[in-house]
Amino acid sequence: MPASDAVLLPEAIPVPPITVSRKVCTDFTRSSRLEWLETNGTGGFAMGTVSGANTRRYHGLLVASLRPPVDRMVLLSRLDEIVEGDPDVALSTMQYPGALHPTGYHHLVEFRLDPFPTWVWDVGGAHVEKQVFLVQGEQTVVVRYRSTRARRLRIAPFLAFRDYHSLTHANPALDGAVREDRTAGGLALHVRPYASLPELRLHASAGATFTADGVWYYAAQYAEEQDRGLDSSEDLWKMGTIALDVGPGAPAFVATTIGPRRFDEAVVEQLAAAERDRRRVRSDDTFRARLELAADQFCVRRADGKPTVIAGYPWFTDWGRDTMIALPGLLLARGRIDEAREVLRGFCAHIDRGLIPNRFPDRTDEQLEYNTVDATLWLFQAVFAWLQAGGSASFVRDEFLPIGKQILRWHREGTHHGIKVDPRDGLLTQGEPGVQLTWMDAKVGDRVITPRHGKPAEINALYYNALRLMSLWARAFGDADYATACARDADRVASSFERLFWNASRGALFDVVGPDGVADPRIRPNQIFAVALPFPLLSTERQKSVVRVVEQELLTPFGLRTLSRDDAAYIAHYGGGPAERDGAYHQGTVWPWLLGPFIRGYLTAYGRTAETVARCRELLRPLESHLSDALLGSISEVFDAEPPYRPGGCPAQAWSVAELLRLVAVDLAESPRDRIRRSASAEAPRARR
């Protein structure tokens, strides 16, 4: 960076809080739909709602990753707090069949992310505050309490101790014994409900006491699971009751861990300060700053210390396709070049017959999955973005170029699932019965909803770009013969693509050319990649036509629909049980990550001018507001295809966040000189006055 630009980089600053008002907090219908998320950099997390009620099986204060970033277990489900008085006041909220009990949300006056999830209750004129944060790199959650007046709290830890996809029920196998000891910092409790899972250690501040009144609580209800058509009732073990004092100048804490760390108030304050400092960002743009904080939640490390990307919280792990699409936004847009290179190396180390894995499994007894045609092609895009962000050319020359040659060879000769170059036209074809290989990968039982077998538009746009990039790199590193061969193959793809995919009657691209040569005329967003990728296909006029059709038929305030509303198969709302949701997943449902390629395609077709950039920035405003709407501070996986565009799917999705951050930080970013000019022009009239 030139020295003249360096002065424009702001100091690391705290991100402004997201605040939920008393009116919303005390409206259970609304506050139970607003979620929060804390992550620890290993795949572990804590998650819940503003109301305090757990509404998903995935909600919990300590969802530990026993084999980072996978093998996740809900250990500590929640803490139920009561403020002693006349009468006692419950702070927590939980739903049971036909009733809410307790109803602590009634007393909430504020919730905020500042930077941690923070609740403030009004209890008899005293403000009692609770704050939750995780410790980076550890399976540890810290809950801090403050009060404006002296109060005594009774806190009941509720344990689940089960896989995060499952639910637990009362059973005689649970060992409820609690071992108690005192440390210099306070009370330490040890519990191990099941021998196959780790011991949980709860530490409470000095002066805390424990009552062993453990008991099963039956039939906690998870409303979101019920809405998703899944089992929604769980029994939880109350391990006992902790009592402690809190007051002005005398905060208290409960810290829960499966590690060896000991806690006292000084340690807790040190950990909280470290977390606050870690969440400072170098941006004076609030939208970008919040996206950067959200991006950090998806960047984790495996047990061996190597970095990877979580595709979404709470239920996704690290997926090849999602990682390659998200990497430019999550890492490169924030200058984390070396970390991005290690992620690329991690996936390249598992290439099988020219394909990177689609998914790393949750369990050690499961095999890597290679059921994807596009993840490996997105790898080329990620490497190109890495170079553009300042990555060393030596990585491409010494490591990736040989890998790229191997990948293209397997694609020419044929690899898993019928993925192979068709020698008749040079296009990439794929598919076999019962397998879904593109990003439109929904499946209900044995039925693939959108099989797209044959030659999908975006797959061949990606393949064309891979050939162009390999030609470019090979020539740069002295392999002229290979460069020429790749360029020749790319020319053939371009010629065949325009001939086979152009739908003159719609002024758009066919979505797929089937194995029988029949083209699918449905209007889907996949065609935008033929314009949006670094090496676009089509003439300028046809590029504009594609963008125009996608805009008219698919663009919404929150992203692109996956199918035109004119299609008989169009589904306007994403909801219901697993079959209904998977059936709607790519049949109209809106995906915000597609806004990234749409905007890049728009700028390619219409040019980058002050007017086009301003128009594209306006397209981001609804998603900026969404940061305070569902999972606070993050972007959902999908939205309904019609107003009011209700969010759905995974509440925090990596490529949704990544594509927005890439747009804000790279594609639509002002250069330092632009910022100087804008500031100068804004000041000039004032100076004249």
N, C-alpha and C positions, 0 to 999 in steps of 0.2 A: 504494500500500500504506500503511495507517495506520502512524504512527510506532510504535505499540505492538506491531505485528506485525514490524517490521523487525528487531528485536533477535533474533528467532527464526531468522533466516536464517543458516546457518552459513558460516564462511569457506570459501573454496575449499580442498579437502583432497584428498590423493592417494587413489585408489581402492585398497582392499585387493587384493593380488595373487591371481591364480588360480594354484595350484601343483599340479604333477603329480609324484607320488612316484617314487622310484627303481624301485620294484616295477613300476609302470605303464610308466615310460620304457623299461625293459629287456625288456618284453613287446612284441615288434614287432607282433603282431596288434592290440594295443590302441593303442600309441603311434602307429602309422601311420594310425589312424582318427581321432586327435585332431588337429585342424587349428588354425592360427593365421592371422590376417589383419592386415596393416598397410595403411593407405590414405594418400593424399597430398592429398586435397581437390580433385583434378582428374579423378578416374576411374582414375588409375593406382594400382597396388597391389603388394604383395608377399604371398606366401601359400605355406604349406607345412605340414608335419606335425611333431609333437613328436619323432618318430623321426629326423627329418632327411631322410627319403626323400620325393622328389616322387612323388605318386601320381595326380596329375591333369595333363592338358596345360596347365591354367591355373596350376599352381604355378610359382613363380619368385621370385627376389629383386628383379627389376626388371621389372614389367609396365608399360611406359610408355604413357601416353595421348598420342598425337602430335597429336590434335585434340580437346582436352578437351571433354566427358568420354568421347569415343569414339576409334576408330582405335587400339586398344590392341595393343601388340606385346610379346611375351615376348623381352626382349633378354638379360638375364643370368638363366640358368636356375638356377645354384647355384654355390656355392664348396665345393670339396672340400679339407678341411684334414687335414694329417698333422703330428703332434708328433714331432719328431726325437728319437731315443733308441736304446736298446738293449733291446728292439727299438723300431722306429717304431710309433706308435699313430695309427690313423686315427680322426678324429672324425665324419666324414660317413657317410651310409648311402645306398645306391642299389640298386634292384632291376633285375636283368637276367634273361634267360630261364633259369629253373631255379635262380637263385642270388641271394643278397644279397651285394654287394661294393661298397665296404667295409662293415663292420658296426660303425660307431662307436656305435650305440645301446647296445651292450653296456657301454660305459663311462659312460653317462649316469647321473648321480646325482640330477638335478633339472631340471625345466623349469618356468618360470613366466612369466606376463605381469605385469611389474612395473616400469613399465607396458608395456615393450616385450617381445617374445619373447626369452627368455633361456634358454640352455642351460648346464649345468654338468657337465663330465666329470671323472672321477677318472683321472688319468694318472700312474701311478707315484708316488702320494702327493701329487701336485700337483693342485689344482683349476683347470681351465682353463675360462674363461667366454666365451661368445659372445653378443652382443646385436645385434639388428637393429632399425633404425627408418628410416622415410622422412621426407623433409623436405617440409613443407607447401608446396604450390604449385609444387613442382619435380619433375622426373623424376629423382630422386636417392635412392639407398639407401646407408645407412651401416652397416657391420658393424664392431663393436668387439670387441676381445679383451683379456682380463685373465688373469693367472695368479698363483697363490700362490707359485710358484717360477719361476726363470728357465728359459724354454723357447724353442726355435726352431720356428717354424711354416713349413711349406710349403703354399701355398694355390694351388689350380688353379681359375681361373674357367672355367665351362662356358657357352658361348653358344648360344642358339637362333636369335634374330633372325628371328622369324616372327609372323604374325598369331596372336592368342591362342586362336582357335578351331581352328587348324591344327596340324600336326606337321611337323617338318623332317627331311630325310634327307641323308646325305652327298652332296655335289655339287661339281663342279669350279668352279662359279661363285663359290664363297666365296673371298674374299680374306683370308688369314690373317695378312697382314703386320701387325706391331705396331711403332708408333713410340714410342720411349722418350725421356723427358727428365726432368731433375731440377729440382725446385723447392725453395724454402726449406723447405717443409713435408715434403718426401720425394720419392717416386717418382711419376711420372705416365706412364701408358700410354694410347696412342690406337689404336683399332682400328675399322675400318669394313668389315665383312664383305661388305656389298652396297651398291652406290652409291646405290640408291633409298631407303636407310634412314639415319638419322642416325649420326654418329660416336659411339662409346661411349668414355668416358674413365674410366679406373680410377686412383685415387690411393691410394697406400699410405704408411704412416708412415715417418718418417726412418730411414734405415739399411736399408730394404728393397731387395732385388735382384730382378732378373727374368731368367728363363731362357726363351728362345724355343723351347720344345719342343712347339709346337702339333700336334695330331693329332685325327682323328675318333674318337669313342667310339660304338660301335654298339649299337643295340637296347636303350636304356633302356626299362624297362617301367613303365607307369602303371596300377596295379591298379584304381583307381576307374574309369578309362576302359574297361577290360576288363569290369568289372562292369556298366557302362552299355551294353555292346554296341557300343562304338565302337573305332576304331583306337587301339591302345594302345602302340605301339612308336615310338621316336624316336631319331635319331642326333644327337649334340651335339658341338660343336667345343670342345675344350680349347685355349684360346688361349695357354697357357704356364704357367709356375710362378713365383709370387711367394714369396720367402723373407723372413721378418722375425722379430725378437726380441720377446718379451713377458715380463714378469716383475713382481714386486711393485713398485708405484710407477711402472711403465713400461708403460702400456697401449699397444695398437697398433690400427690400423684399416685397413680397405679401404673406400673410398667410390667408388661408381660412379654416373656421371651422363651425361646427354646435354647438359647445360648448361655454362656457362662457369666455374662456381664452382671456386675453388682450395681445397685442404684442408690443414690441419695439425692437430696435436693440440688446439690452443686453439680452432680453428673447430669441430672435432668436438664438443668439450665444450660449447661455446656452443649448438650445434644440439641436442644431447641435452638440455641444461637447458631450452631453449625448448619442446621436445616434452614433457618431464615437466610443465612448468608448464601447458601447453595441455590436458593430460589431467586436471587437477584439476577437481573438480565441487563444487557447493554442495549437498551432500546428505549427511546422516549415515545414510541408508538404503542399505545396500550393494547391494541389488537394484536400486533406482532408479539408483544411481550407475553400475552396470555397464551398465544399459540406456542411460543418457545417453552413455556412451562409445561403445557400439555404434551409437547413433543418429547420432553425429557422422560415422561412416564413410560414411554414405549421402548426406551433404550435401556437394555438390561445386559447382564453378564451371566454366562453359563457358570457351572460349578468350577470349570477350569480357568475361569477368569476372562475368557474370550467374549467379545461383545456380540449381541444379536438383537433382534427387534421383535417385540411382542405385537402381534397383528391387531389385537383389541382386548379390552377389558369389559367384562370379567372372564369370558370363557375361551378366548383364543390363545394359542401359543405362538411359536415362531413359524411362519409360513413363507415359502420361497417367493411366491408371486407378490404377496403383500410387502415383503421386505424390499424387493427390488424396486417396486413402485414407490415405496415410502422413503427409501434411503436418501434421495436428493433433498427432500424437505426436512426430514427428521435430523439428519446429520450434516449434510453438505451445506445447506443453507445457513447452518450455525457454525460453520468453520471446523467441524470435527472430522478432518480429513483422514487422519491416521485411524481413527475408530471405524470410519466407513470402509477403509481398505481391509481391516481385519474382519469385518462382517462379510465382505466379498470373498475373502480367503476362506472363511468358515464354510460358506455354501459351496465354493469350488472344490473343497476337499471331499465333498460327498457326491460328486458327479458320477452318474451311472449311465453308461451308453449315451453320453452326450446330454444328459438332463440333470439339472439340480433338483433337490427334493422339493416337492410341493408342501410337505409338512413334516416337522419333527414330532415324533409321538410323545404322548404323555407318559407312557409306561415303558419300562426297560424291555418287556417281552414283546413289544410291538415293533414292526419293521418301518423303515423310512418309506414314505409314499412318493411316487414319481408320476402321479396322475395329473400332469399339467403340460400343456403344449406351450404356454406363454411365459412361464416363470423364467425359463432359461433365456428366452429372447429378451425379456426385460433386463436380464443380467447385462447384456451389451449396453443398454441404455444407462444403467447404473454406473458402469465403468466410464462411459463417455461423460456423464455428469460429474464423476469424480475428477476426471482430467480437467474439465472446464472450471471446477472449483479450486484448482491449483494442485491437484495430485501429481506425483512424479511420473514422468513418461517411462521411467525404468520399470515400474510395476507392470505396465502394459507390455513393454518389450520383452521382459524376462519371464513374466509369469502368465499374464492373461493371453497374449498372442498365441502361444502354443495350445492353451486351453480352448481358445476360440476356434482354432483350426480343427481341434478334435470335435468340438460341438457341431460345427458345420459339416464335417465328414459324416458324423452319425445321422444328421438330418438328411443328407443326400442319400445315404445308404439305407436308412430306415432304422427306427429305434422303437421304444415301448409304444404300445397303444396305437399302432398304425401311423405314427408320425413319420412322414417321409416326403421328400420332394417328388412331385409328379414329373417324370422325364418328358412328358408331352408338352408342358407349358412352363416348367421351372417353378411353379407355385408350390407352396407347402400345404399338404393335405394331412388330415388326422382323423382319428375316431375309430371306435369299435363299440359293439352293442353293450349297453349298460354302463358306459364310462363317460364322464363329463370332464372335458379337458381344458376348456376355456374359462375365463373368469366368471362367465355365466354358468355356474357349476351346481345349481340346485338339483336335488334328487329326492324323490319321495319313494321309499322302498327301493324297488328295482327300476322305477320309472325315472328317467332323466328328463327334466322339465324342458330344458332348451339344449338338446344334444349338439346342435350345430356341427354335425359331422361333415367332413369335406374340407372346403377351403374358406375359413372365416376371413372377413375383411381385415380386422385388426391384426390377426396372426400374420398375414402376408405383408402388411405394412411394417410390422416388427421385423419380419424376416428380411425384407428389403433393406431396412435400416441396418440390420446386423451385417449384411453383405457390404453395404457402403462403408460402414465403420471399419470392417476388417480390411477392405481395400485401402482405405486411408491409412490405417496403422501399418499394414504390411509395406506399403510404399515408403512410409516415413522411416521404417526400420530396415530398409534395404532388400526386401523380398519383392522385387518388381513382378516376377512371374505370378506369384500368388495374388498380388494386388490386381493384376490384369484379369486373372481368372474370376476373382470376386466381382470386379466391375462388370465383366461380361455377364455373369449370372444375375447381377442386379439389373442390368439393362433388360434382360429377358423377362424378369419378374415385372418390371415397370410396364413393358409392352403388353404382357399377358393380363396384368391387373386391370389396366384401363379398358382393354377389350372385353374382358369377362365380367367386370364388376360395375361398369357404368350403366346405370338405369336411366336412360334418356327420358322416359315418360315421367319420372319423378324428379329429375335433376339431382339425383343422389346416387349412393352406392348400394348395390345389393349387399345384404348382410352376410350371406354364405352362398358359395357355389357348391351344391351338393355333390356327392360321389357320382350321381347319375348325370351331372352337368346342369341340372335344373337350379336356377338362381332363386334365392329367397328375397322377395321384394320388401319385406317388412322394414319399417323405419326404426332402426335401433341406433344407439349412440356409438357403436363400435366403429362406424365409418369415420368418425372425427379423427381417429388416429392416423388416417391416411394423409391428413393435413397437419396434424399437431406435432408429429415426430420431427426430429432434426432434419431428416431428408424426406420432405413431403413428396407424395405422388400427385398426379393430375396437373392439368394446366391451371393457370391462375383463375380463369373464369369458372372452371369446374370446382376448384377449391372454394371459391365464394359461394357457389351453388350448394355445395355440401354443408357449409357452415350455416347458410340461410335456412336450409331445410331442417337441420338439427335445432336451430334456434326457434323456428316457428312451431315445430311439433314436439320437441322434447325439453326445451329449457324451462325451468321453474325457478322460483327464488332460492331454492336450496340445492340445485344441481340439475342433472339431466334425468329425465324419465328413461326407463329401459325399453320402452315400447310406445309407439304412437297411440294416442287415444282413439284413433280411427280404427285400430285393429280389433277384430272380434275377440282376440285372446287377452285384451287389455284388462288389467285388474287395478282399480283405483286405490284400494286400501290394503295395507300390509298388516295382517293381524290374524287372530285365531290360533288353532293348534298348529303343530309342526307341519302337517301336510298343507294346510291352508297358507301358512307363512312361506314355506318353500315354493309353493305354487305361484305366489305373487312376487317372489324375490326379484325376478328379472322379467316380469311381464307388465311393467309399468312403474313399479316402485322406483323412487328417486334415489340416486347415489350422489352425495356431495363431492366425492373424490373426482368425479368426471368433470367438475367445473374447471379443474386444472387443464386437462387437454382441450376442453372447449375454448377457454380463453387463449391458450397458445395457438390453437387452430385459427381463432378469430384474428389474432394479430398477424399470423402468417398470411392469411387470405387478404386482409384489408390493410395491412401495414401498421407499423408502430408509429402513431402520431399522438400528439397531446390529447386529441379528441378520442381516439380509440382506447388509449390507456385509461383516460378518465371514465369512459363508459364501462370498461372492464372492472375498474375499482368499485364502481357502484354495484356491480353484480355481487360483490362480497358482503354488502351491508347486512342482509338478512342472516347470514351465517355468523357475522360478528355478534349480532343480537342473540343468536342461538347459544353462545357461550354462557349466557346467564339463564338458560331456559330448561335444560333437561339434566344432563350430567354437568354440573357447574364447572366451567373452565375447559370443557372439551367438546368434541364434535361427534355426533351420532353416526352410525353406519349408514342408515337409510332414513327416508321420509316417505310418507304417503304421497301418491302421485297427484292428489287433488287437495285444495284448501280444506282445512287450515294447515295442511302439510305436517301432520303429526309425526314426530320422530319415532323411530323404532330400531329393531335389531340391536346390535352391540352398542351400548351407551357411549363408549369411547373407542373410536376406530382410528388406527394408525394412519392409514392412507387418506382418510378424511382430513385429519389435522395436517399431515405432511403436505398435501397438495395445496392447501390454503397457505401454509407457511412458505412454501416454495413460490407461490404467486406473490405474496406480500414482500418477501425478502429478495427475490430474484427477478421474476418476470415483470412485475409491475413496480419494482423499487425505483425510487429516485436515486440518481447518482449524486455524489457529494456536490458536484458543480450545479446540478439542478436545484438542490436544496439552497445553495448560496444564492442562485438567481431568484428563486421564489421568495426567500427572505428579503433580498434586496428590493424586489419589486413591491413587496408588501410594505416595506419601510419608506420607500421613495415618496409616496403621496403624503405620508405623515410628516416627512422632513420638509416638504414644500409648504405644508400648512404652518 
